[in-house]
Amino acid sequence: MNHAEVAAFLKSRRDRVRPADVGLPVGPRRRVPGLRREEVAQLAGLSADYYTELERGRGAQPSAQVLAALARALRLGGDERDHLFHLADRPLPAEASGPTALAQPALLGLLDRLTTTPAQVISDLHEPLVQNPLAVALLGEMPPGRGTGRSFVYRWFTDPTARGLYPAEDHPHHSRVCTADLRAVAARRAKDPDVTGLVATLLRRSTEFAELWEQREVALRRTDHKRIVHPSLGVIELDCHNLFSEDGRQRLLWFSAPPGTEGAAQLELLSVIGTQDLSAAEGAGRRPS
């Protein structure tokens, strides 16, 4: 590991990121153009002392998980992320060179500005990449790991607990739009093993998916009206919006409700209770994500 180059590269990237880019206040006493060391550490989920040692060219070789967290915190592009892995003498994870391994910086920048509404960045296979706190409160935390097994479309057709997010009467609608969206992605990414593998698995494991797939409906999900079941607030009616990246491989997804509606009031309350489950005292648990 090239400690000196890792330190210099981290500092150069830290100086480039402005506080507003990651949703931090600028403040009148800020003496550095970019982020402070402790801010990078906080964004990456590391201790300030550990990150400071890295920037000083000391300490143990960081793990791949730490490097990935730093890449997200510093808004590194794909080439920059790979460079950091090389400097740290760590092999790139199998998915690190793929287009959906990390949320794209442009979408991350927008996500950081959406502080009053649930929002997340997902891949075109509906694999969640990063969530803001309100999205966690509304939808639950992202499943662990990587790969299409984390895809909401995969879980929708293979794991009955994933459907608890929506009222039962809405399930046929979501099955149809998920299938139509996946067919549109499959057409654009023809012969891509991630897509063909996901489709093959779903055809094998879900009769419902196979029947819908044969109908050949094609439509990217750009907007939708959803009813989401929250364990404390009940059913929340929201509008769901998608902003696509330039290459179409990722989407910024966010929820809103018209002012004055019950949904808007519930979103405001959601920002207060966060991930607290107010039904826990009555013996009800948090729904699976």
C-alpha positions in Angstrom: 0.0 0.0 0.0 1.3 3.5 -0.9 0.5 5.3 2.3 1.7 8.7 1.1 -0.3 8.6 -2.2 -3.5 7.4 -0.4 -3.1 10.3 2.0 -2.5 12.9 -0.7 -5.4 11.6 -2.8 -7.8 11.6 0.0 -6.9 15.1 1.0 -7.2 16.4 -2.6 -10.7 14.9 -3.0 -11.7 16.2 0.4 -10.7 19.7 -0.6 -12.8 19.5 -3.7 -16.2 18.6 -2.0 -18.1 21.6 -0.8 -20.2 21.2 2.4 -23.4 22.1 0.5 -22.7 19.2 -1.9 -23.3 16.7 0.9 -26.0 18.6 2.8 -23.8 20.2 5.4 -24.1 23.9 6.6 -21.3 26.2 5.4 -21.1 28.3 8.6 -19.1 31.5 9.1 -16.1 29.9 10.8 -15.1 27.4 8.2 -11.5 27.8 7.3 -11.1 25.1 4.7 -12.6 25.2 1.1 -13.9 21.6 1.3 -14.8 19.2 4.0 -13.2 18.9 7.4 -11.6 15.5 8.2 -14.2 14.8 10.9 -17.0 15.5 8.3 -15.5 12.9 5.9 -15.3 10.5 8.8 -18.9 11.1 9.7 -20.1 10.6 6.2 -18.1 7.4 5.8 -19.1 6.0 9.2 -15.6 6.0 10.5 -13.9 7.5 13.6 -12.3 10.9 13.1 -9.0 9.5 14.5 -8.9 6.7 12.1 -9.5 8.9 9.1 -7.0 11.4 10.3 -4.4 8.7 10.5 -5.1 7.8 6.9 -4.6 11.3 5.7 -1.4 11.5 7.6 -0.1 8.4 5.8 -0.1 6.2 8.7 -2.2 3.3 10.1 -3.2 -0.1 8.8 -4.3 -0.8 5.3 -8.0 0.1 4.9 -10.4 -2.7 4.0 -12.4 -2.7 0.8 -15.5 -1.8 2.8 -13.7 1.3 4.2 -12.5 2.3 0.8 -16.0 2.0 -0.7 -17.4 4.1 2.2 -14.8 6.8 1.5 -15.6 6.7 -2.2 -19.2 7.4 -1.4 -18.4 10.1 1.2 -16.0 11.9 -1.2 -18.3 11.6 -4.2 -15.7 9.8 -6.3 -16.4 8.9 -9.9 -15.7 5.4 -11.1 -12.2 6.0 -12.2 -11.3 7.8 -9.0 -12.8 5.1 -6.9 -10.8 2.4 -8.8 -7.6 4.6 -8.3 -8.2 4.7 -4.6 -8.5 0.9 -4.5 -5.3 0.5 -6.5 -3.4 3.0 -4.2 -4.5 1.0 -1.2 -3.4 -2.2 -2.8 -6.9 -3.7 -2.6 -8.5 -5.7 -5.5 -11.6 -4.2 -7.0 -14.7 -6.0 -5.9 -16.3 -8.0 -8.6 -19.2 -5.4 -8.8 -17.0 -2.3 -8.4 -16.3 -2.0 -12.1 -20.0 -2.2 -13.0 -22.2 0.8 -13.8 -24.4 0.3 -10.8 -21.9 -0.5 -8.1 -22.1 3.0 -6.5 -24.5 5.8 -6.8 -23.4 8.3 -9.4 -22.1 11.6 -8.0 -24.7 13.8 -9.9 -27.6 11.8 -8.3 -25.9 11.8 -4.9 -25.7 15.6 -5.1 -29.4 15.8 -5.7 -30.2 13.3 -3.0 -28.3 15.3 -0.5 -30.6 18.3 -1.2 -33.8 16.3 -0.7 -33.9 16.6 3.1 -37.6 16.9 3.6 -38.9 14.0 1.5 -38.0 10.3 1.3 -35.6 9.7 -1.5 -33.1 7.0 -2.6 -30.9 6.1 -5.5 -31.5 2.8 -7.1 -30.1 0.8 -10.1 -32.2 0.1 -13.1 -32.8 -3.4 -11.6 -34.3 -1.7 -8.5 -31.3 -2.5 -6.3 -31.1 0.3 -3.7 -27.7 2.0 -3.6 -28.2 4.8 -1.0 -31.1 6.2 1.0 -31.7 9.4 2.9 -33.0 9.1 6.5 -36.6 9.6 5.5 -36.5 6.8 3.0 -35.2 4.5 5.7 -38.1 5.6 7.9 -40.7 5.1 5.2 -39.4 1.9 3.4 -37.0 0.3 5.9 -33.3 -0.1 5.6 -31.7 -1.5 2.5 -31.0 -5.3 2.4 -27.4 -6.2 3.1 -24.9 -7.3 0.4 -24.7 -6.7 -3.3 -26.2 -8.2 -6.5 -29.6 -8.8 -7.9 -30.7 -10.6 -4.8 -31.1 -7.1 -3.3 -33.3 -6.0 -6.2 -36.8 -5.1 -5.1 -38.2 -6.7 -8.3 -36.5 -9.9 -7.3 -37.7 -9.8 -3.8 -41.2 -8.8 -4.9 -41.6 -12.1 -6.8 -39.7 -14.4 -4.5 -40.2 -13.2 -1.0 -43.8 -12.7 0.2 -42.6 -10.4 3.1 -41.5 -7.8 0.6 -45.1 -7.2 -0.4 -46.0 -6.0 3.1 -44.9 -2.6 2.0 -48.2 -2.2 0.0 -51.8 -3.1 0.6 -52.8 -6.5 -0.8 -55.3 -5.0 -3.3 -52.4 -3.0 -4.9 -50.2 -6.0 -5.5 -51.4 -6.9 -9.0 -50.7 -3.3 -10.2 -47.1 -3.4 -8.8 -46.5 -6.8 -10.3 -47.5 -5.5 -13.7 -45.5 -2.3 -13.6 -42.4 -4.1 -12.2 -42.5 -6.6 -15.0 -43.0 -4.0 -17.7 -40.2 -1.9 -16.3 -37.8 -4.9 -16.3 -38.7 -5.8 -19.9 -37.8 -2.3 -20.9 -34.5 -2.5 -19.1 -33.8 -6.0 -20.6 -34.4 -4.6 -24.1 -31.9 -1.8 -23.6 -29.3 -4.1 -21.9 -29.6 -7.0 -24.3 -27.3 -10.0 -23.4 -26.2 -8.3 -20.2 -25.6 -11.2 -17.8 -27.0 -9.3 -14.8 -30.3 -8.7 -16.6 -30.6 -12.1 -18.3 -29.7 -13.9 -15.1 -32.4 -12.0 -13.1 -35.1 -12.7 -15.7 -34.1 -16.4 -15.9 -34.3 -16.7 -12.2 -37.7 -15.0 -11.9 -39.1 -17.1 -14.8 -38.0 -20.2 -12.9 -39.1 -19.2 -9.4 -42.3 -17.2 -10.0 -45.3 -18.4 -12.0 -46.9 -14.9 -11.7 -43.8 -13.3 -13.2 -43.7 -15.8 -16.0 -47.3 -15.2 -16.9 -46.8 -11.4 -16.9 -43.6 -11.7 -18.8 -45.4 -13.5 -21.6 -47.8 -10.5 -22.0 -44.8 -8.5 -23.2 -45.8 -5.2 -21.7 -43.0 -2.6 -21.9 -42.9 0.6 -19.9 -40.3 2.3 -17.7 -41.7 3.3 -14.4 -41.3 7.1 -14.4 -44.1 8.2 -12.1 -46.6 6.3 -10.0 -49.2 6.9 -7.2 -48.5 4.6 -4.3 -50.1 3.6 -1.1 -47.4 2.6 1.4 -48.1 0.7 4.6 -46.2 2.2 7.5 -46.2 0.4 10.9 -46.9 3.5 12.9 -48.7 5.9 10.5 -50.9 3.4 8.6 -51.4 3.7 4.9 -49.7 6.8 3.4 -50.7 7.9 -0.1 -47.8 9.4 -2.0 -46.7 10.3 -5.5 -43.5 8.5 -6.6 -41.1 10.2 -9.1 -38.1 8.9 -10.9 -35.2 10.9 -12.4 -33.0 8.8 -14.6 -29.2 9.2 -15.0 -27.8 10.0 -18.4 -26.9 6.4 -19.1 -30.2 5.1 -17.7 -28.5 2.7 -15.3 -29.5 4.5 -12.2 -32.6 6.5 -10.9 -33.2 9.0 -8.2 -36.5 8.0 -6.7 -38.4 10.3 -4.3 -41.9 10.6 -2.8 -44.1 13.6 -2.4 -47.7 14.5 -1.5 -49.7 17.6 -2.5 -49.8 20.3 0.2 -52.7 20.1 2.6 -53.3 16.4 2.0 -53.2 13.7 4.6 -50.2 12.3 2.9 -48.3 15.6 3.4 -49.2 15.6 7.1 -48.0 12.0 7.4 -44.7 12.8 5.7 -44.2 15.7 8.2 -44.9 13.4 11.1 -42.6 10.8 9.6 -39.7 13.3 9.7 -40.4 13.7 13.5 -40.6 10.0 14.4 -37.9 8.8 12.0 -37.3 5.1 12.3 -39.0 4.8 15.7 -41.7 2.1 15.6 -44.5 3.6 17.7 -46.4 0.3 17.5 -43.6 -1.6 19.3 -45.1 -0.8 22.6 -48.3 -2.6 21.5 -46.3 -5.6 20.4 -46.1 -4.9 16.7 -42.7 -5.2 15.0 -41.1 -3.2 12.2 -42.1 -4.6 8.9 -39.4 -6.3 6.8 -37.8 -4.1 4.1 
